[in-house]
Amino acid sequence: MDTVLVVGSNSFSGASFVDYALGQGARVVGTSRSVEPILALLPYKWSKHDNFSFQQLDLNRDLPAITDLLHELQPAYVVNFAAQSMVGESWANPADWFMTNAVSTVKFHDVLRKCDFLKRYVHISTPEVYGSCSGFVKEDFPFNPSTPYAVSRAAADMSLRTFHAAYNFPVVSTRAANVYGPGQQLYRIIPRTILFILLGRKLQLHGGGTSTRSFIHIRDVSDATWRIMQGGRNGDTYHISTADVISIRDLVAKICDRLRVRFEDHVEIVGERLGKDSAYHLESSKVRNELGWTDHVAFDKGLDECIAWVRDNFDALKNEPYDYQHKP
C-alpha cells in the first residue's frame, strides 16, 4: 500500500482527491494550515475510510515539521494543492500570495528534491498562468500572467522546470479547468449562486458575466490527477478539462432555471474585477491519449448534485462565511 502525502488537504480539490485516493486503497496523510472544516465541506468524511490521518501544518510557518513528517512517512507520492488561491483578492495583499505560492513553495520543493524515497511529486498548478487567451491552448502555451496570483503561481512553475532539468526531480504538473462539485467553498460561483438563491439574496455578477470558462466535475479531476500521479511523464504538464465552454452569465441563468427562479430577481450586475481574464480554455488530448482518461460527469448532472448538496446541508452552510476569508 503506497503512502500519499496530500498538502492542502482541506481545500476543495485536496479533500476530494483524498477521498478518491482512499477509495483506490492508498494510505493518505493530509496536511493543511487550517483545522478541518465542517463536515459538509470535507468530502473524504462523507464515506467511511480507514488509513487517513490529518496534521495541521502551514507551509509558511511549519516547513521544519513538514520536513520531519516527510522523513517519518517516506511517502511514495506527494500531491500539493496548497496555495493562496483567490485571484481578485491577490491585488490587496500581493506579498502574501508571493510568500505562499512562490517563496514557501520553492522552499518546499528544495526539501522534496532531496527525498530519494519519493517516486513522484504532483504539483497542482492553474491555467491562470496563461492569462487570457483565445481558443483552446496546449500545455506548451507561453505564460502571460495578469494578476499577482497568476504571477506567483507561474514563478513556482518555472522554478520546477529548473529543478527537473538540474536534479532530474520527478515532478509532474496539472492544470485543471474550473472545478466544481459538492463540497466546494461557498465563495465559488456555483455554490454561491445556489445558496444565495435559496437565501433570497442578490448575487453580484462582475462585468455582466461575459467571461467564459470550462467547468469540470471534481470526481473527473481527481481521477485524472490519480492517473497523472501514477503514470505521467516526469517533467511534463497535463491539462484536465472538457471541450464545453459557458459564460458565467449563462451558468448563473442555468442555475436559476434549475431552481425555477427568474434571473432578473436574483442577480445584480456590477463592475469587472481588476485583471480578470476573459477566457482560458484548455486542450486536454494529452491526458486522454497518454493515460486513457475521460470525463464522465455531464455538466447538468453535476449541477443537480451541487443543488442537492446545498439543500441537504443548508442549515450548516447558511452559517458559514459566504466570502473568501484571507489568511496571511
Summary of the structure (lengths in Angstrom):
residues: 328
radius of gyration: 19.0
end to end distance: 36.1
largest distance: 58.3
contacts: 1097
relative contact order: 0.15
helix: 44%
strand: 18%
